[in-house]
């Protein structure tokens, strides 16, 4: 779909450790924008995300994620660039730490910002 001035990308990120969800985030992003956010997770850990989008190809999404310990110590990180299908949950990457393996999956959708 060609980009337009009122498109928004809707991105859902879910991080699991084993069968338990430790973080779930929903973003609305203007195509071409970059989002940086740090969120708390279970066990005193923090998850840092940097998400990049492509204004010319809305389905190209880059993600960097890091798991931080209690003293802001980086326990592990991963980065990837994906061409995502709309509405499809996509396994994105994993980080293995002393606490176990953190698995990231993302779902991409799009909407119009008209009236927002």
N, C-alpha and C positions, 0 to 999 in steps of 0.2 A: 504494500500500500504506500503511495507517495506521502511524504511528510506534509503536514499543513501547520499553520500557525497555532491551531487550537488543539493539536494532538497532545495527549498525555500517555506516558507509559505507566502501567500499573505492574509493580513487581512485588512478589511475595517471596520472602526468604525464610526457610525453616532449617534450623540446626538441630540435629538429634545426636544423642550419645547412647548407643545401643538402641533400645526401642522407645526411649524417653525424649520428648521434645525439650530442649533447653532454651530455645529462643525462637520467636516467630516475629517477623517484621513485615510491614506492608508499606510500600513507598508509592507515591505518585510523582513521576519525574518528567520534566520537560525534555523532549528528545535533544540530545547534544549536551545535556548538563551532566555534572559529576556530583555525587552525593557522598559525604563523609559523615559517619556517625559511629558512636561508641555506645553500646547498650550492656546492661548487666545481664549475667547469665546465672545459672545455678552454681552453687558451691563457691561463691565469691569471685568467680571468674568474670571477665569482661570480654565482649566480642567487639572487634573493630572492623568496620566495613568501609571500603571505598568502591563505589559503583560508578562505572562510566557508561555512557550511552552514545549512540551515533545518530546524528540528526539526518544523515542521508540514508541509512539503513536501520530502521527502527528495531529490527530483530537482533542486531549485534549488541551484546551487553558484555562489559568487562567487570570482573569482580575480584577484589582483593579482600581477604578476611584473615584476621589474626586473633588468637586466643591469648589473653593476658592474665597473669596471676594476680595475687593480692597486692604485690608491690610494683605493679605495672611491668612485671617481667614478661617478656614475650615467650610464651610456651610453644608457639608454632604458628605458621602462616601458610597461606596458599594463594595462588592467583591464576586466573584463567580468562580467556575471551571466548564467548560462545555465540553461535548463531542459533537463536531460540525459536521454537514454534509457539505461536500464541496458544494459551490455555493448557499447555502440556507441562506437567511437573518434570523438571530436568535435574537429575543428579549432577552436581556442579563440582564437587571436590571434597577432600577430607583432610583433616589435620589430626595427627596422632600425638598425644601428649601422655604424661605420666598418669593423667586422670582417665585415659581412654581415648577413643577415636570420636572426633566431632565430624559429622557428615552434614554437608550443606546441599540443599536442593532449592531450586528457584522455579517460579512460574511467572511467565510474562503475559500481559494482556495490554490492551490499549483502549482508550476512551477519548471522547471529545471534552474539552474544557469549557465548552459553551455553557454559560450560566453558572460557572463556578466562581 
